[in-house]
Amino acid sequence: MAIERVAVIGAGTMGAGIAQVCAQAGWRTNLYDAFPDGLERGMERIAAFWEKGIARGKTTPEQRDEWSANLMAVGDLAAAVKEADMVIEAVPEIPELKQRIFSDLDELAPPHAILGTNTSSLSIADIAAATSRPSQVIGMHFFNPVPIMKLLELVRHEHTSETTIAEAQEAGQAMGKTCILVRDIPGFATSRLGVVLGNEAIRMLADGVASAKDIDTAMVLGYKHPMGPLALTDLVGLDVRRDILLNLQRSFNDDAYAPHPLLERLVAEGRLGKKTGKGIYDWSSGQAEETNFE
């Protein structure tokens, strides 16, 4: 199946990024969000990224105009998905929310459409069970920032068809991604490692092993990580990291995945990372600055 039309459900940071790379791949792309303000912010985020690319000489005005013509904000779910060859859901990591959306997509999307979920740790099988087409449901785990990060983690559950896998791989390549294929195991291949590293870095910070910047610098220079685990936690969102850890803790019945108390405290205080201006670091200046936790 040749993909021509795509719908992205959820216009937050991840959804907007996914819609952007879909439009850049040449597909007619509908971006949907249940909240008009969220949809507007998502479209503004995409436009700002393209304008920044022009300012840096990485994008031409002609490319921007071509990509913009491929992208449409749609405030009605049925209208957004009615002609889609592929639907990618990118709403918060709440199992009941994703299942409800997939039940709606099953009724509203064309029978041939692939249904992808951008989850970082939830069961694909459980999400697929909300549909009458589980063979066409696949995990499509993108990474933030989506237009820059080259990895796409495809997650197959026991009923995902080989055709769906092949079409998702082709779609990933068209978006400029390198695809890996993993089984439907909690945390998959990436989150299971990534959140544990971030949680341990928070433990080290709380124990006074080193400052946040020195812990991050150790991993960047010592292990060639492009970003330290604490800065990455701020970028992903402390609430997102906490929720993934809780899911792993429940799934494996293993307290090794329990969120560190400092992580729980920062989330409770609303210090969720870069998106709120403060998390492990203070981002109010636009750059990561050391802060205290008193």
C-alpha positions as a Python dict, from the first residue, in 0.01 Angstrom:
ca = {
    (1, 'M'): (0, 0, 0),
    (2, 'A'): (135, 341, -95),
    (3, 'I'): (81, 591, 185),
    (4, 'E'): (-58, 922, 64),
    (5, 'R'): (-264, 1052, 355),
    (6, 'V'): (-179, 1045, 724),
    (7, 'A'): (-358, 1159, 1038),
    (8, 'V'): (-178, 1237, 1363),
    (9, 'I'): (-384, 1234, 1682),
    (10, 'G'): (-256, 1470, 1948),
    (11, 'A'): (-80, 1801, 1881),
    (12, 'G'): (157, 1812, 2175),
    (13, 'T'): (534, 1811, 2143),
    (14, 'M'): (548, 1457, 2005),
    (15, 'G'): (236, 1477, 1789),
    (16, 'A'): (341, 1806, 1630),
    (17, 'G'): (685, 1664, 1556),
    (18, 'I'): (536, 1351, 1400),
    (19, 'A'): (298, 1557, 1187),
    (20, 'Q'): (593, 1769, 1074),
    (21, 'V'): (800, 1475, 951),
    (22, 'C'): (493, 1327, 782),
    (23, 'A'): (434, 1651, 592),
    (24, 'Q'): (803, 1665, 502),
    (25, 'A'): (775, 1309, 368),
    (26, 'G'): (529, 1440, 111),
    (27, 'W'): (210, 1303, 263),
    (28, 'R'): (-113, 1496, 304),
    (29, 'T'): (-117, 1522, 682),
    (30, 'N'): (-404, 1607, 915),
    (31, 'L'): (-308, 1707, 1269),
    (32, 'Y'): (-591, 1662, 1521),
    (33, 'D'): (-625, 1761, 1884),
    (34, 'A'): (-934, 1760, 2104),
    (35, 'F'): (-835, 2101, 2242),
    (36, 'P'): (-832, 2397, 1997),
    (37, 'D'): (-561, 2580, 2191),
    (38, 'G'): (-341, 2270, 2184),
    (39, 'L'): (-394, 2230, 1812),
    (40, 'E'): (-300, 2593, 1752),
    (41, 'R'): (15, 2560, 1961),
    (42, 'G'): (113, 2246, 1773),
    (43, 'M'): (83, 2418, 1437),
    (44, 'E'): (276, 2718, 1569),
    (45, 'R'): (553, 2487, 1693),
    (46, 'I'): (588, 2333, 1347),
    (47, 'A'): (590, 2671, 1173),
    (48, 'A'): (853, 2803, 1415),
    (49, 'F'): (1076, 2500, 1348),
    (50, 'W'): (1062, 2563, 974),
    (51, 'E'): (1130, 2935, 1016),
    (52, 'K'): (1429, 2856, 1234),
    (53, 'G'): (1552, 2619, 965),
    (54, 'I'): (1532, 2896, 707),
    (55, 'A'): (1722, 3135, 936),
    (56, 'R'): (1997, 2876, 976),
    (57, 'G'): (2016, 2801, 605),
    (58, 'K'): (1899, 2441, 648),
    (59, 'T'): (1557, 2494, 490),
    (60, 'T'): (1447, 2699, 192),
    (61, 'P'): (1130, 2907, 176),
    (62, 'E'): (1020, 2685, -112),
    (63, 'Q'): (1052, 2374, 105),
    (64, 'R'): (859, 2541, 385),
    (65, 'D'): (579, 2634, 147),
    (66, 'E'): (565, 2281, 4),
    (67, 'W'): (555, 2120, 348),
    (68, 'S'): (300, 2371, 479),
    (69, 'A'): (72, 2285, 189),
    (70, 'N'): (79, 1922, 301),
    (71, 'L'): (-26, 2001, 659),
    (72, 'M'): (-373, 2082, 787),
    (73, 'A'): (-509, 2140, 1137),
    (74, 'V'): (-835, 1952, 1185),
    (75, 'G'): (-1057, 1988, 1490),
    (76, 'D'): (-1288, 1694, 1419),
    (77, 'L'): (-1160, 1339, 1465),
    (78, 'A'): (-1385, 1181, 1202),
    (79, 'A'): (-1282, 1438, 942),
    (80, 'A'): (-915, 1399, 1034),
    (81, 'V'): (-900, 1023, 976),
    (82, 'K'): (-1169, 948, 718),
    (83, 'E'): (-925, 921, 425),
    (84, 'A'): (-608, 825, 613),
    (85, 'D'): (-385, 540, 498),
    (86, 'M'): (-204, 558, 832),
    (87, 'V'): (-309, 704, 1166),
    (88, 'I'): (-49, 774, 1435),
    (89, 'E'): (-179, 839, 1785),
    (90, 'A'): (37, 1056, 2012),
    (91, 'V'): (-170, 1135, 2320),
    (92, 'P'): (-54, 1113, 2685),
    (93, 'E'): (54, 776, 2828),
    (94, 'I'): (-283, 690, 2981),
    (95, 'P'): (-392, 336, 2884),
    (96, 'E'): (-766, 406, 2906),
    (97, 'L'): (-732, 718, 2690),
    (98, 'K'): (-537, 536, 2421),
    (99, 'Q'): (-783, 244, 2422),
    (100, 'R'): (-1079, 480, 2388),
    (101, 'I'): (-914, 659, 2097),
    (102, 'F'): (-831, 333, 1922),
    (103, 'S'): (-1191, 218, 1961),
    (104, 'D'): (-1298, 541, 1788),
    (105, 'L'): (-1031, 504, 1519),
    (106, 'D'): (-1150, 152, 1448),
    (107, 'E'): (-1492, 293, 1360),
    (108, 'L'): (-1378, 607, 1181),
    (109, 'A'): (-1060, 521, 988),
    (110, 'P'): (-1073, 339, 652),
    (111, 'P'): (-1060, -43, 677),
    (112, 'H'): (-715, -56, 516),
    (113, 'A'): (-554, 203, 747),
    (114, 'I'): (-256, 118, 967),
    (115, 'L'): (-311, 229, 1327),
    (116, 'G'): (12, 326, 1503),
    (117, 'T'): (55, 426, 1866),
    (118, 'N'): (342, 643, 1982),
    (119, 'T'): (379, 488, 2325),
    (120, 'S'): (710, 453, 2505),
    (121, 'S'): (612, 168, 2736),
    (122, 'L'): (245, 65, 2725),
    (123, 'S'): (122, -271, 2598),
    (124, 'I'): (50, -262, 2225),
    (125, 'A'): (-166, -574, 2258),
    (126, 'D'): (-388, -402, 2515),
    (127, 'I'): (-431, -100, 2289),
    (128, 'A'): (-497, -321, 1984),
    (129, 'A'): (-763, -513, 2177),
    (130, 'A'): (-984, -204, 2157),
    (131, 'T'): (-1012, -258, 1781),
    (132, 'S'): (-1150, -521, 1544),
    (133, 'R'): (-827, -504, 1340),
    (134, 'P'): (-541, -593, 1578),
    (135, 'S'): (-329, -715, 1286),
    (136, 'Q'): (-310, -353, 1164),
    (137, 'V'): (-201, -207, 1500),
    (138, 'I'): (168, -144, 1568),
    (139, 'G'): (374, 54, 1814),
    (140, 'M'): (555, 348, 1653),
    (141, 'H'): (779, 497, 1923),
    (142, 'F'): (933, 824, 1805),
    (143, 'F'): (1195, 1021, 1997),
    (144, 'N'): (1205, 1386, 2097),
    (145, 'P'): (1270, 1610, 1911),
    (146, 'V'): (1104, 1407, 1635),
    (147, 'P'): (1231, 1610, 1336),
    (148, 'I'): (1592, 1560, 1452),
    (149, 'M'): (1609, 1217, 1617),
    (150, 'K'): (1666, 941, 1362),
    (151, 'L'): (1533, 639, 1550),
    (152, 'L'): (1186, 486, 1514),
    (153, 'E'): (1118, 191, 1744),
    (154, 'L'): (853, -33, 1588),
    (155, 'V'): (679, -263, 1834),
    (156, 'R'): (498, -574, 1718),
    (157, 'H'): (245, -754, 1934),
    (158, 'E'): (148, -1115, 1875),
    (159, 'H'): (-120, -1030, 1617),
    (160, 'T'): (63, -759, 1418),
    (161, 'S'): (79, -877, 1057),
    (162, 'E'): (395, -894, 850),
    (163, 'T'): (227, -660, 601),
    (164, 'T'): (170, -399, 873),
    (165, 'I'): (531, -429, 986),
    (166, 'A'): (663, -389, 631),
    (167, 'E'): (442, -87, 565),
    (168, 'A'): (541, 76, 895),
    (169, 'Q'): (908, 20, 812),
    (170, 'E'): (861, 179, 469),
    (171, 'A'): (681, 472, 631),
    (172, 'G'): (962, 516, 882),
    (173, 'Q'): (1222, 521, 607),
    (174, 'A'): (1018, 779, 414),
    (175, 'M'): (1027, 998, 726),
    (176, 'G'): (1405, 968, 736),
    (177, 'K'): (1413, 728, 1030),
    (178, 'T'): (1618, 417, 1101),
    (179, 'C'): (1374, 154, 1224),
    (180, 'I'): (1432, -115, 1483),
    (181, 'L'): (1178, -391, 1547),
    (182, 'V'): (1111, -513, 1900),
    (183, 'R'): (862, -735, 2078),
    (184, 'D'): (574, -605, 2286),
    (185, 'I'): (753, -621, 2622),
    (186, 'P'): (708, -339, 2880),
    (187, 'G'): (955, -60, 2810),
    (188, 'F'): (1054, -215, 2478),
    (189, 'A'): (1427, -181, 2399),
    (190, 'T'): (1473, 189, 2462),
    (191, 'S'): (1259, 313, 2750),
    (192, 'R'): (1349, 15, 2965),
    (193, 'L'): (1714, 120, 2955),
    (194, 'G'): (1668, 495, 2929),
    (195, 'V'): (1441, 551, 3227),
    (196, 'V'): (1656, 335, 3454),
    (197, 'L'): (1962, 542, 3362),
    (198, 'G'): (1772, 864, 3427),
    (199, 'N'): (1633, 738, 3757),
    (200, 'E'): (1979, 632, 3875),
    (201, 'A'): (2120, 972, 3776),
    (202, 'I'): (1851, 1135, 3992),
    (203, 'R'): (1946, 903, 4279),
    (204, 'M'): (2310, 1009, 4240),
    (205, 'L'): (2208, 1374, 4241),
    (206, 'A'): (2001, 1325, 4557),
    (207, 'D'): (2289, 1138, 4722),
    (208, 'G'): (2526, 1427, 4649),
    (209, 'V'): (2758, 1223, 4427),
    (210, 'A'): (2805, 1520, 4194),
    (211, 'S'): (2620, 1819, 4053),
    (212, 'A'): (2363, 1769, 3778),
    (213, 'K'): (2594, 1919, 3518),
    (214, 'D'): (2888, 1705, 3624),
    (215, 'I'): (2679, 1387, 3613),
    (216, 'D'): (2561, 1481, 3264),
    (217, 'T'): (2912, 1578, 3151),
    (218, 'A'): (3041, 1241, 3271),
    (219, 'M'): (2803, 1058, 3037),
    (220, 'V'): (2851, 1296, 2744),
    (221, 'L'): (3231, 1292, 2749),
    (222, 'G'): (3294, 955, 2911),
    (223, 'Y'): (3036, 747, 2724),
    (224, 'K'): (2973, 964, 2416),
    (225, 'H'): (2606, 1019, 2497),
    (226, 'P'): (2479, 1316, 2294),
    (227, 'M'): (2300, 1447, 2605),
    (228, 'G'): (2332, 1369, 2974),
    (229, 'P'): (2060, 1163, 3147),
    (230, 'L'): (1941, 1452, 3365),
    (231, 'A'): (1910, 1702, 3081),
    (232, 'L'): (1735, 1433, 2877),
    (233, 'T'): (1492, 1370, 3161),
    (234, 'D'): (1408, 1740, 3161),
    (235, 'L'): (1359, 1733, 2785),
    (236, 'V'): (1136, 1425, 2787),
    (237, 'G'): (942, 1543, 3093),
    (238, 'L'): (977, 1427, 3451),
    (239, 'D'): (612, 1322, 3457),
    (240, 'V'): (661, 1108, 3147),
    (241, 'R'): (969, 941, 3297),
    (242, 'R'): (787, 883, 3627),
    (243, 'D'): (487, 724, 3450),
    (244, 'I'): (710, 489, 3250),
    (245, 'L'): (891, 379, 3566),
    (246, 'L'): (560, 312, 3742),
    (247, 'N'): (440, 106, 3447),
    (248, 'L'): (760, -100, 3450),
    (249, 'Q'): (738, -142, 3827),
    (250, 'R'): (383, -278, 3794),
    (251, 'S'): (453, -489, 3486),
    (252, 'F'): (759, -665, 3626),
    (253, 'N'): (653, -648, 3992),
    (254, 'D'): (1002, -517, 4060),
    (255, 'D'): (1081, -223, 4287),
    (256, 'A'): (1408, -171, 4101),
    (257, 'Y'): (1194, 42, 3868),
    (258, 'A'): (1040, 250, 4149),
    (259, 'P'): (1073, 625, 4079),
    (260, 'H'): (1322, 791, 4314),
    (261, 'P'): (1154, 1009, 4581),
    (262, 'L'): (1320, 1321, 4437),
    (263, 'L'): (1159, 1250, 4100),
    (264, 'E'): (821, 1202, 4267),
    (265, 'R'): (865, 1526, 4460),
    (266, 'L'): (957, 1735, 4156),
    (267, 'V'): (656, 1601, 3965),
    (268, 'A'): (427, 1680, 4259),
    (269, 'E'): (566, 2036, 4264),
    (270, 'G'): (494, 2080, 3894),
    (271, 'R'): (863, 2091, 3802),
    (272, 'L'): (825, 1875, 3494),
    (273, 'G'): (1131, 1985, 3299),
    (274, 'K'): (1189, 2216, 3008),
    (275, 'K'): (819, 2235, 2917),
    (276, 'T'): (740, 2402, 3252),
    (277, 'G'): (1060, 2609, 3267),
    (278, 'K'): (1206, 2417, 3558),
    (279, 'G'): (1280, 2055, 3642),
    (280, 'I'): (1617, 1919, 3741),
    (281, 'Y'): (1757, 2230, 3573),
    (282, 'D'): (1620, 2583, 3551),
    (283, 'W'): (1536, 2652, 3185),
    (284, 'S'): (1397, 3005, 3225),
    (285, 'S'): (1691, 3152, 3034),
    (286, 'G'): (1651, 2902, 2752),
    (287, 'Q'): (1959, 2712, 2869),
    (288, 'A'): (2006, 2449, 3138),
    (289, 'E'): (2113, 2623, 3459),
    (290, 'E'): (2191, 2456, 3791),
    (291, 'T'): (1920, 2492, 4053),
    (292, 'N'): (1858, 2369, 4405),
    (293, 'F'): (1588, 2142, 4538),
    (294, 'E'): (1526, 2305, 4876),
}
